[in-house]
Amino acid sequence: MADITNDLVYELLKRVHADIADLKLGQREIKAEVNAMRGAVVVLHQDIHSLHTTLARHELRLDRIEHRLELREFQEPQARFEPQP
C-alpha cells in the first residue's frame, strides 16, 4: 500500500478545490442563463398581453361598427318607403 503523505493529501485537496471552483463558475453561468431566459419570458408575456389588449380594443370597435350598421340597415328600408320630394 502506498504511503499517504501530507504532500499527497495537499495535492488532492488542491485538485478538489479547483474542481469545486469550476463547478461554482458553471453554476454562475447557468444562473445567468436562467435569468436571461426569465427576462425573455417576461418580455413575451408583456407582448402577448399587449396583443390581447389590442385585439380586445379592435373587437369593441368592430362591435360598435356592427351595431351602427344594424341600425342603418333598419333605417334604409324605411327610407325607401318614405315619400321622395
N, C-alpha and C positions, 0 to 999 in steps of 0.2 A: 504494500500500500504506500502511496506517495505521502511524503511528509507535507503536512499543511503548515505553511509558514505565514507569517504576518504579511509578507510581500504578496503572496498568492491571494490571500483574503482581500488585501487592499486593491489589487488589480481587478478582482471580481466585483468588488463594491464600486470601483470606478466605472466598470462596464455597465453595471446595473443602473448607476446614476445617469450615465449617458443615454441608456435606453428609456429611462423614465423622462428625461428631458425631451427626447424625441416624441414620446407619447403625449407629453404636455403640449408640444408645438402642434402636433397633429390635431389634438383636441381643440386648441385655439382656432386652427384653420377651419375645422368642421363647425365650430360655434359661429364663426364669421359667415360661413356659407349658409347656415341655417337662418341667421339674422337677415342676410340678403334675400333669401327665399321668403321669409316672413314679410319683408318690405315689399317684395314683388306681389305677394298675395294681397296685401293691404291695398296696393295700387289697383290691382284687378278688381277687388271688391268695390273700391270707390268708382271705378269706371262702370261696372255693372250697375251700381246704384244710380249713377248719372244717366245711363241709358234707360233705366227703368223710369226715372223721373221724366225724362224727355218723352218716352213713349206714353206715359200717363197723361202728360200735358197735351200731346197730339191726339190722344183718344178723347179727351174732354173737348178739344177744339172740333174734332170730327163729329162728336155728338151734338154740339151746338149747331154746326153746319147742317147736319141731317135734320135736326129739329126745325131749323129755318126753312129747309127745303120742303119738309112735310107741310108746314104752314102755307108755303107758297103754292104747293100742289092743291091745297084746299081752296085757295083764293083764285087760282087760274080758271077752274071750271065755272065758278060763279061769274067771273068777268066775261066769259063767252055769252052768257045768257042775259047780261045787263044790256039795256038799250045803248046803242052807239050813237053819239051826236053827229 
